[in-house]
């Protein structure tokens, strides 16, 4: 796998690709004043535009759903890409060669190599598709598709192609396009033969496998001829751009609908994906020659956004292999926030056969959630034991109870525990319920301890500024003039650091009384302060966002960096007024604290200590008077 992208190259990508140009590819932007642009948010439904883009700062923020970030963040969110994938896509647009660190390919040529491999696959996919559409030899492939209910339009929609039976047709074609033998071997499109590279895929129906961004990175090839001694399905081997455990067939076509509906349907084959999509189930995807596993879950979680109401429906054949696949999928069930279900056609048919036999409606009906995956797994486990004997019932309970204890919904967990007692024939229902509850409690305690250990640094960071409830920041600031002033100062520090530096950097975190604003102040300090913002404004905002302890604070930073400053004329005088407001309120709070302390010391305290506190009070009162009279000069 590729290593970490060089930080300087990431910065170069941010600087080279204007955020307004990228966002404009997805929505219409119009002038919002103050150099900002606005449009309808692509991340939630709205009738009036609350989505703002600041080209000068390279940031976007939606005041409706609170999504925000820089150009890279936008591409990640809108196209459901990882950080590296988003940077690589933007770098390709800008013509920037990326360098990689911490292992992987040679950093000097890795990006160029990836581009070449992707380009080779793109050309190969087009060539295979042309062969299927026009070659007389490909008639066998066209008949195969037609017999399964797929016409030429379906083949074009999914990019299905055909690889001729000769030894090196594609290899010679790609050589003619300027690709070297080394590149063809690295791509997996060719393999070493006795006299040089030969085609890896020969005489097969070809399905292009695309990554989530839509780039062809590999192929799935189906055998058509009896003389072919190879496996029924042959996939691209692992390469620099293709890892079978990290790709899902059809994800490029299904991703938007999966994200929109919070629902995904996992099927077993390429023709099943085609049948589902043509039947209107456009959230269907499939693995590519491997079992559904943890890396596939990561892809889906990015689309489902860990929505607890999301649904993942697995369709498996009703045979023993299908049941085994279902149980294997269940092992990773708890990695989903989504609820998981299994769908098996009454006749054991897969979606492709079902569509042929009973039509599109039968396919759509098949993938409606029926049986929770945990329930299916439970019945398969219990069925393996002899329940006519006490030993068999006890053994079945030992294996089944932990599964019931993993059910996320506590109410459903209790009900299924009662059902389990009935399935096992155990008359003491409460014994089974207590057993499951005990295992569930142990699971929670073990998980809780792990989470507590992981989150302790974050909790320490929030000691002075606890994390606010989602959405409470803006509403709170609008009602309180103190918070409004703190918000205004932070906007100045992020947007116009030259007006508040160096005074701002001397302000303590405790001078910001709103918890989220205190956290932003801490992030500014960790990023080098407002003084760094004067030196490099663009990188300054990047560093502040990176210094934020979590997504809540990061979103607040973005919001403050984009939100217009309240004063039309923003100058040193206005900045000084806001600085003085915050400092005076901090001094007044300290004076009140000291006066309270003096009251306690006057009765029981040490005279020397009392004198020291009285002196501190006098100094603060003098400082407060200077701030009133001289303003920012007294800072």
C-alpha positions as CSV (number, residue, x, y, z in Angstrom):
1,X,0.0,0.0,0.0
2,X,1.1,3.6,-0.5
3,X,2.8,5.4,2.3
4,X,1.8,8.7,3.9
5,X,1.6,11.6,1.5
6,X,4.3,14.2,2.1
7,X,3.0,17.2,4.1
8,X,4.4,19.8,1.7
9,X,2.7,18.1,-1.3
10,X,-0.6,18.1,0.6
11,X,-0.2,21.9,1.2
12,X,0.7,22.3,-2.5
13,X,-2.5,20.5,-3.5
14,X,-4.6,22.8,-1.2
15,X,-3.0,25.9,-2.7
16,X,-3.2,24.8,-6.3
17,X,-6.9,23.7,-6.5
18,X,-9.3,26.6,-5.8
19,X,-12.1,25.4,-3.5
20,X,-14.8,27.4,-5.5
21,X,-13.8,25.6,-8.7
22,X,-14.1,22.2,-7.1
23,X,-17.4,23.0,-5.3
24,X,-18.9,24.5,-8.5
25,X,-18.7,21.1,-10.1
26,X,-21.4,19.9,-7.7
27,X,-23.6,22.9,-7.1
28,X,-24.3,26.4,-8.3
29,X,-22.6,29.2,-6.4
30,X,-23.5,32.9,-6.3
31,X,-22.1,36.0,-4.6
32,X,-22.7,36.1,-0.8
33,X,-20.8,39.3,-0.1
34,X,-17.5,39.8,1.6
35,X,-15.7,37.8,-1.0
36,X,-17.7,34.7,-0.1
37,X,-20.0,32.5,-2.3
38,X,-23.2,30.6,-1.3
39,X,-25.3,27.8,-2.7
40,X,-27.6,25.0,-1.7
41,X,-25.8,22.5,0.6
42,X,-25.0,19.1,-1.1
43,X,-25.0,17.4,2.3
44,X,-28.6,18.0,3.4
45,X,-31.9,19.1,1.9
46,X,-32.6,22.9,2.1
47,X,-34.7,25.5,0.2
48,X,-32.6,28.5,0.9
49,X,-28.7,28.5,0.6
50,X,-26.8,28.2,3.9
51,X,-23.7,26.7,2.4
52,X,-20.9,29.2,2.1
53,X,-17.5,29.0,0.4
54,X,-14.6,31.3,1.1
55,X,-12.2,31.2,-1.8
56,X,-9.6,33.4,-0.1
57,X,-9.4,31.0,2.9
58,X,-9.9,27.8,1.0
59,X,-12.8,26.8,3.3
60,X,-16.5,25.9,3.1
61,X,-19.1,25.8,5.9
62,X,-22.8,25.0,6.0
63,X,-24.6,27.0,8.6
64,X,-27.5,24.5,8.3
65,X,-25.9,21.1,8.9
66,X,-22.6,22.4,10.3
67,X,-20.5,20.5,7.7
68,X,-17.3,22.3,6.9
69,X,-13.6,22.1,6.0
70,X,-11.1,22.7,3.2
71,X,-11.0,21.5,-0.5
72,X,-9.8,18.1,0.5
73,X,-12.5,17.7,3.1
74,X,-15.2,18.6,0.6
75,X,-14.0,16.1,-1.9
76,X,-13.8,13.4,0.8
77,X,-17.3,14.1,2.0
78,X,-19.1,14.6,-1.4
79,X,-17.5,11.6,-3.1
80,X,-17.0,9.5,0.0
81,X,-13.2,9.2,-0.4
82,X,-10.4,8.7,2.1
83,X,-8.0,11.5,2.7
84,X,-5.3,10.0,0.5
85,X,-7.8,9.3,-2.3
86,X,-9.0,12.9,-2.2
87,X,-5.5,14.3,-2.3
88,X,-4.5,12.0,-5.1
89,X,-7.6,13.0,-7.2
90,X,-6.9,16.7,-6.7
91,X,-3.2,16.3,-7.4
92,X,-4.0,14.6,-10.7
93,X,-6.3,17.5,-11.6
94,X,-3.5,20.0,-10.7
95,X,-0.7,18.0,-12.3
96,X,1.1,17.7,-9.0
97,X,3.4,14.7,-8.5
98,X,3.0,13.4,-5.0
99,X,5.7,12.1,-2.7
100,X,5.0,9.3,-0.2
101,X,6.7,8.5,3.1
102,X,6.8,5.6,5.6
103,X,7.2,2.7,3.1
104,X,5.2,1.8,0.0
105,X,6.6,2.4,-3.5
106,X,9.6,4.5,-4.2
107,X,8.3,8.0,-3.4
108,X,10.1,9.4,-6.5
109,X,7.9,7.5,-9.0
110,X,4.9,6.1,-7.1
111,X,2.3,8.7,-8.2
112,X,3.4,8.6,-11.8
113,X,3.2,4.8,-11.7
114,X,-0.3,4.9,-10.3
115,X,-1.4,7.2,-13.0
116,X,0.0,4.9,-15.7
117,X,-1.6,1.8,-14.1
118,X,-5.0,3.5,-13.9
119,X,-4.7,4.7,-17.5
120,X,-3.8,1.3,-18.7
121,X,-6.9,-0.1,-17.1
122,X,-9.1,2.6,-18.5
123,X,-7.9,1.9,-22.0
124,X,-8.2,-1.9,-21.5
125,X,-11.8,-1.5,-20.3
126,X,-12.7,0.5,-23.4
127,X,-11.0,-2.0,-25.6
128,X,-12.8,-5.0,-24.0
129,X,-16.1,-3.2,-24.3
130,X,-15.5,-2.6,-28.0
131,X,-14.7,-6.3,-28.5
132,X,-18.0,-7.3,-26.9
133,X,-20.0,-4.9,-29.0
134,X,-18.4,-5.5,-32.4
135,X,-16.2,-8.7,-32.5
136,X,-17.8,-11.8,-34.1
137,X,-15.9,-14.0,-31.6
138,X,-17.6,-12.2,-28.7
139,X,-21.0,-13.7,-29.8
140,X,-20.6,-16.3,-27.1
141,X,-20.3,-13.5,-24.5
142,X,-23.4,-11.7,-25.9
143,X,-25.4,-14.9,-25.8
144,X,-24.3,-15.5,-22.1
145,X,-25.5,-12.1,-21.1
146,X,-28.8,-12.4,-23.1
147,X,-29.6,-15.7,-21.5
148,X,-29.4,-13.9,-18.1
149,X,-31.6,-11.1,-19.2
150,X,-29.0,-8.5,-20.0
151,X,-29.1,-6.6,-23.4
152,X,-26.5,-4.4,-25.0
153,X,-27.7,-1.3,-23.1
154,X,-27.1,-3.2,-19.8
155,X,-23.6,-4.2,-21.0
156,X,-22.8,-0.6,-21.8
157,X,-24.1,0.7,-18.5
158,X,-21.9,-1.6,-16.5
159,X,-19.0,-1.5,-19.0
160,X,-19.0,-5.3,-19.6
161,X,-16.5,-6.4,-22.2
162,X,-14.9,-9.4,-23.8
163,X,-11.3,-10.6,-23.9
164,X,-10.3,-12.5,-27.2
165,X,-9.0,-16.0,-27.0
166,X,-5.6,-15.1,-28.6
167,X,-2.4,-15.0,-26.5
168,X,-1.5,-11.3,-26.6
169,X,-4.2,-9.2,-28.3
170,X,-4.5,-6.7,-25.4
171,X,-0.8,-6.8,-24.7
172,X,0.1,-5.7,-28.2
173,X,-2.7,-3.1,-28.2
174,X,-1.4,-1.5,-25.0
175,X,2.2,-1.6,-26.3
176,X,0.9,0.4,-29.2
177,X,-0.4,2.9,-26.7
178,X,3.0,3.4,-25.3
179,X,2.9,1.1,-22.2
180,X,6.0,-0.8,-21.4
181,X,6.1,-4.6,-20.6
182,X,7.0,-3.8,-17.0
183,X,3.9,-1.6,-16.7
184,X,1.7,-4.3,-18.2
185,X,3.0,-6.9,-15.7
186,X,2.6,-4.5,-12.8
187,X,-0.9,-3.7,-13.8
188,X,-2.0,-7.4,-13.8
189,X,-3.4,-7.1,-17.3
190,X,-0.5,-9.2,-18.6
191,X,1.6,-12.0,-17.2
192,X,4.9,-13.5,-18.0
193,X,4.9,-16.0,-20.9
194,X,7.6,-18.2,-22.4
195,X,8.5,-15.5,-24.9
196,X,7.5,-12.4,-23.0
197,X,4.2,-10.9,-21.6
198,X,0.9,-12.5,-22.6
199,X,-2.7,-11.5,-21.8
200,X,-3.9,-12.6,-18.4
201,X,-7.5,-12.7,-19.5
202,X,-8.3,-14.7,-22.7
203,X,-11.7,-15.8,-24.0
204,X,-13.7,-14.4,-21.0
205,X,-16.5,-12.0,-20.3
206,X,-15.0,-9.0,-18.5
207,X,-16.4,-6.9,-15.7
208,X,-14.4,-3.7,-15.0
209,X,-14.0,-3.2,-11.2
210,X,-13.9,0.5,-10.2
211,X,-12.9,2.1,-7.0
212,X,-15.2,4.4,-5.1
213,X,-14.0,7.3,-7.2
214,X,-15.0,5.6,-10.4
215,X,-11.5,4.6,-11.7
216,X,-11.1,1.2,-13.2
217,X,-8.5,-0.7,-11.0
218,X,-9.1,-4.3,-12.0
219,X,-11.3,-6.8,-13.7
220,X,-13.4,-9.8,-13.0
221,X,-13.4,-12.4,-15.8
222,X,-16.0,-15.2,-16.3
223,X,-15.1,-18.4,-18.2
224,X,-17.1,-19.0,-21.3
225,X,-15.5,-22.0,-23.0
226,X,-15.1,-25.6,-21.8
227,X,-11.6,-25.7,-23.2
228,X,-10.6,-23.0,-20.6
229,X,-8.9,-24.9,-17.8
230,X,-8.9,-21.9,-15.5
231,X,-11.3,-21.2,-12.6
232,X,-14.9,-20.1,-13.3
233,X,-14.1,-16.6,-12.2
234,X,-10.6,-15.1,-12.5
235,X,-9.8,-11.7,-10.9
236,X,-7.0,-9.2,-11.2
237,X,-4.2,-10.1,-8.8
238,X,-3.3,-7.7,-6.1
239,X,-1.4,-4.7,-7.6
240,X,-0.4,-1.2,-6.7
241,X,-3.9,0.0,-7.4
242,X,-6.0,-3.1,-6.7
243,X,-6.6,-5.1,-3.5
244,X,-9.5,-7.4,-3.7
245,X,-10.3,-7.1,0.0
246,X,-10.6,-3.3,-0.4
247,X,-12.9,-3.0,-3.4
248,X,-16.6,-3.6,-3.9
249,X,-18.0,-4.1,-7.3
250,X,-20.7,-1.5,-8.2
251,X,-19.7,0.9,-5.4
252,X,-19.1,3.7,-7.9
253,X,-22.7,3.3,-9.2
254,X,-24.3,2.7,-5.7
255,X,-22.4,5.1,-3.5
256,X,-24.7,8.1,-3.8
257,X,-27.9,6.1,-3.3
258,X,-26.3,4.2,-0.3
259,X,-25.5,7.5,1.3
260,X,-28.9,9.0,0.5
261,X,-31.0,6.1,1.7
262,X,-28.7,4.7,4.5
263,X,-29.1,1.3,3.0
264,X,-26.8,-1.2,1.2
265,X,-27.5,-4.5,-0.4
266,X,-24.5,-7.0,-0.5
267,X,-24.9,-9.7,-3.2
268,X,-22.5,-12.4,-4.3
269,X,-21.7,-11.8,-8.0
270,X,-21.3,-9.3,-10.8
271,X,-24.5,-10.5,-12.5
272,X,-26.4,-10.2,-9.2
273,X,-25.3,-6.5,-9.0
274,X,-26.5,-6.0,-12.5
275,X,-29.8,-7.7,-11.9
276,X,-30.5,-5.6,-8.7
277,X,-29.6,-2.3,-10.3
278,X,-31.8,-3.0,-13.4
279,X,-34.6,-4.0,-11.0
280,X,-34.4,-0.7,-9.2
281,X,-32.2,-1.8,-6.3
282,X,-29.4,0.7,-7.0
283,X,-27.7,0.2,-3.6
284,X,-26.4,-3.3,-4.6
285,X,-22.7,-4.1,-4.4
286,X,-20.6,-7.3,-4.4
287,X,-17.2,-8.4,-3.2
288,X,-14.6,-9.4,-5.8
289,X,-13.5,-13.0,-5.4
290,X,-13.2,-12.8,-1.6
291,X,-15.3,-13.0,1.5
292,X,-17.0,-9.8,2.9
293,X,-14.7,-8.5,5.6
294,X,-13.4,-5.7,7.7
295,X,-12.0,-3.5,4.9
296,X,-15.3,-3.8,3.0
297,X,-17.1,-2.6,6.2
298,X,-14.9,0.5,6.3
299,X,-16.0,1.4,2.8
300,X,-19.7,1.1,3.7
301,X,-19.3,2.9,7.0
302,X,-18.0,5.9,5.2
303,X,-21.2,5.9,3.1
304,X,-23.6,5.0,5.9
305,X,-22.0,7.5,8.3
306,X,-22.5,5.2,11.3
307,X,-26.2,5.9,11.2
308,X,-27.9,3.7,13.7
309,X,-31.0,3.5,11.5
310,X,-29.0,2.3,8.5
311,X,-29.6,-1.1,7.0
312,X,-27.2,-3.6,5.4
313,X,-28.9,-6.5,3.7
314,X,-26.9,-9.6,2.7
315,X,-28.2,-11.9,0.0
316,X,-26.7,-15.4,0.0
317,X,-27.5,-18.6,-1.8
318,X,-29.5,-21.0,0.3
319,X,-26.9,-23.8,0.0
320,X,-24.3,-24.7,2.6
321,X,-21.7,-22.3,1.1
322,X,-24.2,-19.4,1.3
323,X,-25.0,-20.2,4.9
324,X,-21.3,-20.3,5.7
325,X,-20.8,-16.9,4.0
326,X,-23.7,-15.5,6.1
327,X,-22.1,-16.8,9.4
328,X,-18.8,-15.3,8.3
329,X,-20.5,-11.9,7.7
330,X,-22.1,-12.1,11.1
331,X,-18.7,-12.3,12.7
332,X,-18.1,-8.7,11.7
333,X,-21.6,-7.6,12.4
334,X,-20.7,-5.6,15.5
335,X,-18.3,-3.4,13.4
336,X,-21.4,-1.8,11.9
337,X,-23.6,0.8,13.6
338,X,-26.1,-0.2,11.0
339,X,-28.6,-3.1,11.5
340,X,-27.7,-6.2,9.4
341,X,-30.2,-8.5,7.7
342,X,-30.1,-11.6,5.5
343,X,-32.3,-12.2,2.5
344,X,-32.6,-15.7,0.9
345,X,-35.0,-16.4,-1.9
346,X,-37.6,-19.1,-1.1
347,X,-36.3,-21.3,-3.9
348,X,-32.6,-20.5,-3.1
349,X,-32.2,-18.4,-6.2
350,X,-29.7,-15.6,-6.5
351,X,-31.0,-12.1,-7.6
352,X,-30.0,-12.8,-11.3
353,X,-31.9,-16.1,-11.5
354,X,-34.8,-14.6,-9.5
355,X,-35.1,-11.7,-12.0
356,X,-35.2,-14.1,-14.9
357,X,-37.8,-16.3,-13.3
358,X,-40.1,-13.8,-11.6
359,X,-39.2,-10.3,-12.8
360,X,-37.9,-7.1,-11.3
361,X,-40.5,-6.9,-8.5
362,X,-39.4,-10.2,-7.1
363,X,-35.8,-8.9,-6.8
364,X,-37.0,-5.7,-5.1
365,X,-39.1,-7.7,-2.7
366,X,-36.2,-10.1,-1.9
367,X,-34.0,-7.4,-0.5
368,X,-36.6,-5.9,1.8
369,X,-35.3,-6.6,5.4
370,X,-36.7,-9.9,6.6
371,X,-34.5,-11.8,9.0
372,X,-31.9,-10.1,11.2
373,X,-28.5,-11.6,10.5
374,X,-28.1,-12.5,14.2
375,X,-31.3,-14.5,14.2
376,X,-30.1,-16.4,11.1
377,X,-26.8,-17.1,12.7
378,X,-28.5,-18.2,15.9
379,X,-30.7,-20.8,14.2
380,X,-27.7,-22.2,12.3
381,X,-25.7,-22.6,15.5
382,X,-28.6,-24.2,17.5
383,X,-29.3,-26.6,14.6
384,X,-25.9,-28.2,15.0
385,X,-26.6,-29.6,18.5
386,X,-28.7,-32.6,19.7
387,X,-31.3,-30.7,21.8
388,X,-32.8,-33.9,23.1
389,X,-30.0,-34.2,25.6
390,X,-29.2,-31.9,28.5
391,X,-25.5,-31.8,27.4
392,X,-26.6,-30.8,23.9
393,X,-28.8,-28.0,25.2
394,X,-26.1,-26.7,27.5
395,X,-23.5,-26.8,24.7
396,X,-25.9,-24.9,22.3
397,X,-26.6,-22.3,25.0
398,X,-22.8,-21.8,25.6
399,X,-22.3,-21.0,21.9
400,X,-25.6,-19.1,21.2
401,X,-25.8,-16.9,24.4
402,X,-22.8,-14.7,23.4
403,X,-24.5,-14.0,20.1
404,X,-27.7,-12.8,21.7
405,X,-25.6,-10.7,24.1
406,X,-24.2,-8.8,21.2
407,X,-27.5,-7.5,20.0
408,X,-27.4,-3.7,20.1
409,X,-31.0,-3.1,21.1
410,X,-31.5,-4.1,24.8
411,X,-35.2,-4.7,24.3
412,X,-34.7,-6.9,21.4
413,X,-31.9,-8.7,23.2
414,X,-34.3,-9.7,26.1
415,X,-37.0,-10.9,23.6
416,X,-34.5,-13.0,21.6
417,X,-33.1,-14.5,24.9
418,X,-36.7,-15.7,25.6
419,X,-36.9,-17.1,22.1
420,X,-33.6,-18.8,22.5
421,X,-34.8,-20.6,25.6
422,X,-37.8,-21.8,23.6
423,X,-35.5,-22.9,20.7
424,X,-33.3,-24.9,23.1
425,X,-36.2,-26.4,25.1
426,X,-35.0,-24.9,28.4
427,X,-38.0,-24.5,30.6
428,X,-36.3,-22.0,33.0
429,X,-36.6,-19.0,30.7
430,X,-35.2,-16.6,33.3
431,X,-32.0,-18.6,33.5
432,X,-31.3,-18.0,29.8
433,X,-32.3,-14.3,30.2
434,X,-29.9,-13.8,33.1
435,X,-27.1,-15.6,31.3
436,X,-27.4,-13.4,28.3
437,X,-27.7,-10.2,30.5
438,X,-24.5,-11.2,32.3
439,X,-22.6,-11.7,29.1
440,X,-24.0,-8.4,27.7
441,X,-22.9,-6.6,30.9
442,X,-19.4,-8.0,30.6
443,X,-19.3,-6.9,27.0
444,X,-20.3,-3.4,28.0
445,X,-17.8,-3.2,30.8
446,X,-15.0,-4.5,28.6
447,X,-15.8,-2.1,25.8
448,X,-16.3,0.8,28.2
449,X,-12.9,0.3,29.7
450,X,-11.3,0.3,26.3
451,X,-13.1,3.5,25.3
452,X,-12.2,5.2,28.6
453,X,-8.5,4.3,28.0
454,X,-8.6,5.7,24.5
455,X,-10.5,8.9,25.3
456,X,-8.6,10.0,28.4
457,X,-6.3,12.4,26.5
458,X,-9.4,14.0,24.9
459,X,-11.1,14.3,28.3
460,X,-8.0,16.0,29.7
461,X,-8.0,18.4,26.8
462,X,-11.6,19.4,27.8
463,X,-10.9,19.9,31.5
464,X,-11.2,23.7,31.2
465,X,-13.6,23.6,28.2
466,X,-15.9,20.6,28.2
467,X,-17.3,19.5,24.8
468,X,-20.7,21.3,24.2
469,X,-23.8,19.4,23.0
470,X,-24.0,19.4,19.2
471,X,-25.5,22.6,17.8
472,X,-25.5,24.4,21.2
473,X,-22.6,26.8,20.3
474,X,-24.3,29.1,17.8
475,X,-27.6,29.3,19.8
476,X,-25.8,30.0,23.0
477,X,-23.7,32.9,21.5
478,X,-26.7,34.6,20.0
479,X,-28.4,35.0,23.4
480,X,-25.3,36.1,25.4
481,X,-23.4,39.3,24.7
482,X,-20.3,37.9,26.5
483,X,-20.2,34.9,24.2
484,X,-20.9,37.2,21.2
485,X,-17.8,39.2,21.9
486,X,-15.7,36.0,22.4
487,X,-17.0,34.7,19.1
488,X,-16.1,38.0,17.3
489,X,-12.6,38.0,18.7
490,X,-12.0,34.5,17.5
491,X,-13.3,35.4,14.0
492,X,-10.8,38.3,14.0
493,X,-8.0,36.0,15.1
494,X,-8.8,33.5,12.3
495,X,-9.7,35.8,9.5
496,X,-7.7,39.0,10.3
497,X,-4.8,37.8,12.6
498,X,-2.7,40.9,11.6
499,X,-5.2,43.1,13.4
500,X,-5.1,41.3,16.8
501,X,-1.5,40.0,16.9
502,X,0.5,39.9,19.1
503,X,-1.9,40.9,21.8
504,X,-4.3,38.0,21.1
505,X,-1.5,35.4,21.7
506,X,-1.2,36.7,25.3
507,X,-4.8,35.9,26.1
508,X,-5.3,32.8,28.2
509,X,-7.8,30.0,27.5
510,X,-9.7,30.9,30.6
511,X,-10.5,34.3,29.2
512,X,-13.0,32.6,26.9
513,X,-16.0,31.5,29.0
514,X,-17.9,29.6,26.3
515,X,-16.5,26.0,26.3
516,X,-16.3,25.6,22.5
517,X,-14.6,29.0,22.2
518,X,-12.0,28.1,24.8
519,X,-11.3,24.9,22.8
520,X,-10.8,27.0,19.6
521,X,-8.5,29.4,21.5
522,X,-6.4,26.4,22.6
523,X,-6.2,25.1,19.0
524,X,-5.0,28.5,17.8
525,X,-2.3,28.5,20.4
526,X,-1.2,25.0,19.4
527,X,-1.1,26.1,15.8
528,X,1.5,28.8,16.5
529,X,-0.9,31.6,17.5
530,X,-2.2,34.5,15.5
531,X,1.3,35.6,14.9
532,X,1.8,32.6,12.7
533,X,-1.4,33.6,10.8
534,X,0.2,36.9,9.9
535,X,3.2,35.0,8.3
536,X,1.2,32.3,6.4
537,X,-2.6,32.9,6.5
538,X,-3.5,29.8,4.4
539,X,-1.4,27.3,6.2
540,X,-2.4,28.9,9.5
541,X,-6.0,27.9,9.1
542,X,-5.0,24.4,8.1
543,X,-2.8,24.1,11.3
544,X,-5.6,25.4,13.5
545,X,-8.1,22.9,12.1
546,X,-5.5,20.1,12.6
547,X,-4.9,21.1,16.2
548,X,-8.6,20.8,17.0
549,X,-9.1,17.9,19.4
550,X,-12.2,16.5,17.6
551,X,-14.7,17.1,14.8
552,X,-16.9,19.4,16.9
553,X,-14.1,21.9,17.5
554,X,-12.8,21.5,14.0
555,X,-16.3,22.4,12.7
556,X,-16.4,25.4,14.9
557,X,-13.0,26.6,13.6
558,X,-14.3,26.3,10.1
559,X,-17.5,28.2,10.9
560,X,-15.6,31.0,12.6
561,X,-13.2,31.3,9.7
562,X,-16.0,31.7,7.2
563,X,-18.7,33.6,9.1
564,X,-18.7,37.4,8.3
565,X,-17.4,39.8,10.9
566,X,-20.1,41.9,12.4
567,X,-18.6,45.3,11.6
568,X,-18.6,46.5,8.0
569,X,-15.3,48.4,8.5
570,X,-12.9,46.0,10.0
571,X,-9.7,47.8,11.2
572,X,-7.3,48.1,14.1
573,X,-9.7,50.3,16.1
574,X,-12.5,47.7,15.9
575,X,-10.1,44.9,16.7
576,X,-8.8,46.8,19.7
577,X,-12.3,47.4,21.0
578,X,-13.1,43.7,20.9
579,X,-9.7,42.8,22.5
580,X,-10.4,45.2,25.4
581,X,-14.0,43.9,25.9
582,X,-12.7,40.3,26.4
583,X,-9.8,41.4,28.7
584,X,-11.9,43.7,30.9
585,X,-14.5,40.9,31.5
586,X,-11.7,38.6,32.4
587,X,-10.3,41.2,34.9
588,X,-13.7,41.8,36.3
589,X,-14.2,38.0,36.9
590,X,-10.8,37.9,38.7
591,X,-11.7,40.9,40.8
592,X,-14.9,39.2,42.0
593,X,-13.0,36.0,42.8
594,X,-10.4,38.0,44.9
595,X,-13.1,39.9,46.7
596,X,-14.7,36.6,47.7
597,X,-11.3,35.3,48.8
598,X,-10.7,38.4,50.9
599,X,-14.0,37.9,52.7
600,X,-12.9,34.4,53.8
601,X,-9.4,35.4,54.7
602,X,-10.6,38.4,56.8
603,X,-12.0,36.0,59.5
604,X,-9.7,33.0,59.4
605,X,-6.8,33.7,57.1
606,X,-3.2,34.6,57.6
607,X,-2.6,38.4,57.7
608,X,0.4,38.1,55.3
609,X,-1.7,36.2,52.8
610,X,-4.5,38.7,53.2
611,X,-2.1,41.5,52.4
612,X,-0.9,39.7,49.3
613,X,-4.4,39.3,48.0
614,X,-5.3,42.9,48.8
615,X,-2.2,44.0,46.7
616,X,-3.3,41.8,43.8
617,X,-6.8,43.4,44.0
618,X,-5.3,46.9,43.8
619,X,-3.2,45.9,40.8
620,X,-6.2,44.5,38.9
621,X,-8.3,47.6,39.7
622,X,-5.6,49.9,38.4
623,X,-5.3,47.7,35.2
624,X,-9.1,47.8,34.7
625,X,-9.1,51.6,35.0
626,X,-6.3,51.8,32.4
627,X,-8.3,49.6,30.0
628,X,-11.3,51.9,30.5
629,X,-9.3,55.1,29.9
630,X,-6.7,54.1,27.3
631,X,-8.3,51.1,25.5
632,X,-6.1,48.8,23.5
633,X,-3.0,50.9,24.4
634,X,-3.2,49.4,27.9
635,X,-3.1,45.8,26.8
